[in-house]
């Protein structure tokens, strides 16, 4: 099914709704700041993390509030769309975005790393304290230590992951292009939940696209701890059509719940059986980024539970968490979801700190996955808060057997989406 452009969040609401929500929060023990008064300094918000969620939240609040964005990197390199760069359809430089458009809105950018979130202040590594009335954390993901026995981040050069900002997806393209004639490239997929669930399989598709052009006798082996994965029928149909016999997948029936990586031997050990490869790309199990743990907003799942009406931490009422680190339930961890969550959190914070009406929260995620040139599949879902978290209220997904013109339209729409969403995030 065709989807046009980036999924947009439409907010509407009333003063009565705002009072009801604030009453409920106060009854639950949440202490909210009083609205600003004329002549008083603007309320202060510190946003930690300048990716899709953090930069969007900062830009949406800057007109009304005093917003500081803490981000150590001067340039953000998007993980979303990086698979298209691996496949050669996008230049790697096109994934880079600076913060000129963010600071132009009045956001103050501090290039530093946050070391903690104290009561009322974000602490930087140099000891500086940034006072806030509200804090927004958008740290993205971190890998779970020891989730892949035998592999650690120190092995990144030999066996890259390239699944986080700054992870050098160029290394994956180099791996594939340097594969010996008829060699094997192995992708170790992550367990759920993870960032962008279809992305590992899109990456395999782009690897197959390169190999079909340059090394058609080569093989791709996917080692996957999951019994099923996002858009599975669509990917498998596409692989059969475009890359017949090139891609094999081992799932839990083959013992993939028991994995070991042997970097020196370039082997993946599956339930005691060694699978040799010429190059390996691992995507380990994931959790919320480090500052979320330091701030005390994560639970034993490793993610940050938030209430779905404002993305407020269930563990710290002065902190909101948006993007991949957050767990509002239901919605996937993806760039479009992060932007949607950031809009909701920003609107709620502005309402609470200024007395503005609180809009009714709604969320959306949209995802395009490239299988081959001019062949992309899509999925879009809308969400509303429910009693146990976000609940899907509308859903569209590509279907097997679609006409080539539909897939070409999806392909074009994906590029339009990337341009639209990065413009909203970074200006």
PyMOL commands that set and color helices and strands:
alter all, ss='L'
color gray80, all
select helices_A, chain A and resi 15-27+52-61+82-86+92-95+100-103+153-155+170-177+199-214+232-242+252-254+290-294+335-354+404-426
alter helices_A, ss='H'
color red, helices_A
select strands_A, chain A and resi 12-14+44-48+66-70+75-77+96-98+108-110+114-118+121-124+129-131+134-137+141-143+184-188+219-223+247-250+259-262+267-270+273-276+279-282+286-288+304-307+312-313+319-321+326-327+358-360+363-372+375-386+389-397
alter strands_A, ss='S'
color yellow, strands_A
deselect
rebuild
show_as cartoon
